[in-house]
Amino acid sequence: MLDKNVPLARRRQELSKIEQEAQTGDQHDLYVLGSLYHMGQHASGSPVRQDLVKASLYLGNAATRGSVLAMAKMAEIKLATRQYREAMNWAQIYGHYALLLPKGDRPHDGYAAELVQRILDRLGKSAMPEVMRDVNSFIASHDADIRAGTDSNFTGEVLHPVPKAKPYIAPNGRITPYAGFADYLLAFNADGSVADAWLLDAVPDADLGLTLRKYAREMTAPPAHAGVGKALRYAWMPVIYDDGRYRARSMH
């Protein structure tokens, strides 16, 4: 769907297929669609233009079905559209559920801290008591569904990409004004090496996705089982950038 070498008509067919599958409420399909409409024409070979209304619809549904990164993107969308109260609601919801993830799956909290600060600069601290009442109400209403989550059938085989056994050396200094994250669709060869990496989305700045693509291309996957052939295998992977300048703390 993101390979610009594939005819546009075929990419749109793939998009329609995912849109149909998303009607079942699959968390991952909803997240991918929301991310695609959020990034629009800035995504690799995107078959759509940016549509924040559709992005909010898909990402909001993904969030209430357990996608923690969708919560962060909802905050970014609300901030971009100057809905600062809603943006802070989603930022606090993201921070709450990110901390509940297993330690190995938990994003660095520097991004959450910077996200909250960017919104706070616009909203002001006086709104926080009402925000936290909204957040607590949301959690009470949706907590069971969020914790249950959903299983995704997007890739069939579940791959777990890992970095190569060498450090990633970033350019000198900060590579972006803010912490953030980017989503990639990775294609793996039979030997486990990356054949290609397509940028799906990035927040808070699309350019971050271009910067982190080098890291995404350093991923490896387990070699394919004998007899599978040389067909490419696919996996979705988020890459989070956080230089450790800020740390989140709980707000009550």
Order of alpha helices (4+ residues) and beta strands (2+ residues): alpha-alpha-alpha-alpha-alpha-alpha-alpha-beta-beta-beta-alpha-beta-beta
